[in-house]
Amino acid sequence: MQYLQQLRPPDDPLVSVIVVTHNRPDLLTDCVDSLHRQSYRPFELIVVDNGSQNNSVRLLKDFLFSDIQIIENKDNYGFCTANNQALDLCKGTYVALLNNDAVAEVSWLAELVQALEVNPEFGMAASKVLAHNSPNVIDKSGHLIYLDGQNRGRGSGEIDRGQYDCFEEVSWPDGCAAFYRRTLLEQLGGFDEDFFAYADDAELGLRARIAGWRCLSVPTAIVRHRLGSTLGRYSEQRLFLIERNRSWLAVKLFPMRLLILNPFYLAIRLFANMIAWLSGHGEVNRATSSMPLTQLLKCLVKANFAAIAGLPTMIRKRQKTRHLRKLSPSETTRMIKRFRIPLAELVGKVP
């Protein structure tokens, strides 16, 4: 189905833009400068500094925005908590998230606002995210998910040939460059802070879908992203969070018929990864170029034990989400399978 753009309504709604940063002032400068150049007005900028050990905050104050707010945290509270802190201050009709390691094209906000203003049945919008240093390579254009809870960007690593240039429904936006109606975030209560970072956008997006919200891909809203710049693409902390959080996402939100099969799908994914590694291909092969295989395995084991330790909390949260549900378990299962990532594609991708 095609969702066509129309002329922008005469009254431009306020957009609240949130940027969470942790160190890397060089990246932050580029990010904030791209927002300063946005063609769309009005918008407010809220920056949350998660305990940076450098001059990130001082650099922010050098930018002349008419409406900028800075939250300075003494420690790194994680992506989820930082965004929730900013959400408490948001005044906009819409809320946009932009990673500190991303740069938005000048019409980014304008395209997102226009798309949702003329398509009121959608509550979320996904940007077209390209690799910063290889702008002909897609980083993601919406999300896909595997049946054990692991999720990836749609089109990740593909050469951009216009294959995702349709205005179409996708699962949910990537947190790197996401766009939401504020009413959606208020209804859901924001991000789940137990996730800290990674898979948090998938958890929020799936929770929104279960609550009846839909997501529109807006390929004209373009962002260039330096993937994994904050923690490092193959850092142990990043891999730990990705693996732990995919389990929590499934326990919290998957229909029971999928949740029961979760260990089965996990075993299939791990087996496929091992076969690819033995063949010298796939994401495990790339990861082990940065760390020994034994270290990677220890990281995954540690993540799954941490996931098990957090199961009581996720089960309680599962119960609390019942009042939000507009999709039945069978409808949720069909939706997840509709946006399922093929195993061969998942195994060959960089997380």
LINURHU-V845506 format. One record per residue. PHI is phi in radians with two decimals (999 if undefined). PSI is psi as a letter, one per 40 degrees, with the letter a starting at -180 (999 if undefined). OMEGA is omega in whole degrees, -180 to 180 (999 if undefined). Layout:
phi->[PHI PHI]
psi->[PSI PSI]
omega->[OMEGA OMEGA]
This chain:
phi->[999 -1.74 -2.05 -1.56 -1.33 -2.25 -1.16 -1.14 -1.03 -1.16 -1.72 -1.38 -1.31 -1.26 -1.98 -1.72 -1.83 -1.98 -2.16 -1.79 -2.30 -2.56 1.07 0.87 -1.08 -1.11 -1.25 -1.05 -1.04 -1.13 -1.08 -1.17 -1.10 -1.18 -1.28 -1.03 -1.59 -1.03 -1.33 -1.48 -2.45 -1.67 -2.60 -1.97 -2.03 -2.13 -1.96 -1.95 -1.66 -1.61 1.14 -1.07 -1.77 -2.66 -1.73 -1.00 -1.15 -1.06 -1.10 -1.04 -1.26 -1.42 -1.53 -1.71 -1.71 -1.25 -2.49 -2.29 -2.17 -2.16 -1.86 -1.89 -1.62 -1.27 -2.24 -1.45 -1.53 1.63 -1.11 -1.18 -1.08 -1.06 -1.15 -1.14 -1.03 -1.20 -1.05 -1.11 -1.75 -1.15 -1.99 -1.33 -1.19 -2.11 -2.21 -1.97 -1.90 -2.41 -1.11 -1.18 -1.76 -2.15 -2.22 -1.66 -1.21 -1.03 -1.73 -0.95 -1.13 -1.03 -1.17 -1.18 -1.08 -1.04 -1.09 -1.41 -1.12 -1.71 -2.28 -1.16 -1.32 -1.81 -1.88 -2.38 -2.42 -1.84 -1.39 -1.62 -1.83 -1.92 -1.18 -1.08 -1.57 -2.38 -1.13 -1.60 -1.92 -1.41 -1.52 -2.99 -2.48 1.54 -2.18 -2.20 -2.43 -1.67 -1.37 -1.80 1.77 -1.19 -2.31 -2.49 -1.25 -1.19 1.44 -0.98 1.52 -1.39 -1.23 -1.35 -2.02 1.50 -1.20 -2.07 -1.62 -1.69 -1.39 -2.52 -1.32 -2.23 -1.19 -2.87 -1.45 -1.38 -1.13 -1.04 -2.68 -1.84 -2.45 -2.36 -1.26 -1.12 -1.08 -1.10 -1.14 -1.18 -1.13 -1.48 1.43 1.36 -1.39 -1.44 -1.25 -1.13 -1.27 1.14 -2.86 1.29 1.18 -1.15 -1.19 -1.17 -1.10 -1.12 -1.13 -1.17 -1.08 -1.16 -1.10 -1.10 -1.42 1.77 -1.48 -2.19 -2.19 -1.93 -1.41 -2.07 -1.20 -1.50 -1.66 -1.91 -2.31 -1.97 -2.16 -1.66 -1.08 1.23 -1.28 -1.33 -1.75 1.72 -1.01 -2.02 -1.21 -1.06 -1.10 -1.13 -1.13 -1.06 -1.14 -1.06 -1.26 -1.10 -1.26 -1.15 -1.16 -1.11 -1.02 -1.12 -1.11 -1.31 -2.22 -1.20 -1.03 -1.02 -1.15 -1.49 -1.12 -1.06 -1.54 -0.99 -1.06 -1.13 -1.17 -1.09 -1.08 -1.10 -1.11 -1.13 -1.11 -1.12 -1.12 -1.16 -1.07 -1.12 -1.13 -1.12 -1.55 1.39 -2.28 1.50 -1.22 -1.13 -1.07 -1.23 -1.13 -1.31 -1.36 -1.91 -2.61 -1.08 -1.03 -1.08 -1.17 -1.11 -1.12 -1.06 -1.10 -1.19 -1.10 -1.05 -1.13 -1.25 -1.17 -1.13 -1.10 -1.10 -1.09 -1.60 -1.03 -0.98 -1.14 -1.18 -1.15 -1.10 -1.19 -1.02 -1.13 -1.27 -1.46 -1.04 -1.21 -1.48 -1.24 -1.96 -1.59 -1.27 -0.97 -1.19 -1.17 -1.13 -1.06 -1.11 -1.13 -1.08 -1.20 -1.09 -1.86 -1.32 -1.57 -1.08 -1.02 -1.07 -1.23 -1.11 -1.11 -1.53 -1.68 -1.48 -1.21]
psi->[h h h i i a i h i d h h i h h h h h h h i h a g d d d d d d d d d d d d e h d h i i i i h h h h h g f i f a f d d d d d e e h g i d g h h h h h i d i h e i d d d d d d d d d d e h e i d i h h h h i e f i h h i d e d d d d d d d d d d e g e e h e i h h i h h i h d e g e e h h d i g a i i i i e e e h i i h h e h e i h h e e e f e i h i h i c i i i e d g i h i h d d d d d d e e a i h e d d c i h e d d d d d d d d d d d e e i i h h h g e e g h i h h g h f d d e h d f i d d d d d d d d d d d d d d d d d e i i d d d d d e d d d d d d d d d d d d d d d d d e f i i d d d d d e e e i i d d d d d d d d d d d d d d d d d e d d d d d d d d d e e d e e h d h i d d d d d d d d d d f h h i d d d d d e i h 999]
omega->[180 176 -171 176 174 179 -180 176 -175 -178 -177 -179 177 176 174 -180 -179 174 175 -176 175 -176 -180 179 178 178 -179 180 179 -179 -177 178 179 176 178 -177 -177 179 -176 169 9 169 175 -179 177 -179 178 178 -176 173 179 -179 -179 -174 -177 -177 179 179 180 -175 176 180 -174 172 178 -178 179 178 -178 174 -179 176 -180 -180 176 -178 179 -177 -174 180 -179 179 178 175 -179 -180 179 -178 -173 177 -172 171 179 176 178 175 176 178 178 178 179 178 -177 173 -168 -177 -174 -179 -179 -179 -179 179 -178 -177 -178 177 -177 176 -172 179 180 179 -179 176 179 176 170 -175 180 176 -173 -176 177 -172 174 180 -180 171 176 175 -169 -174 168 -176 174 -171 170 178 178 -178 -178 174 177 179 -176 177 -179 171 -178 177 -179 -177 179 -176 175 169 -174 179 175 -176 -179 -179 171 -177 176 -178 -173 -178 -176 164 -178 178 177 -178 178 179 -176 -179 176 -176 174 -172 176 -179 180 178 179 -175 178 178 177 179 179 -179 179 177 178 179 179 179 174 179 180 -176 180 173 -179 -173 178 176 -167 178 176 -167 172 -173 173 -176 -175 -178 -173 -173 -177 177 179 -179 -180 -180 177 -177 179 -176 179 -172 177 177 -179 178 -178 -179 -176 -166 -177 170 -174 -178 175 -177 179 -178 -175 178 179 180 176 -180 179 -179 -179 178 180 177 -179 178 179 180 179 179 180 -178 171 -173 178 178 179 180 -178 171 180 179 178 179 180 179 178 -180 177 179 -179 177 179 -179 -179 174 177 177 179 180 -179 -177 179 179 -179 178 176 179 176 179 -176 -179 -176 -177 180 -166 171 174 175 177 180 177 178 178 180 180 179 180 177 -178 179 176 177 -176 -179 178 -179 -177 -177 -176 174 -178 999]
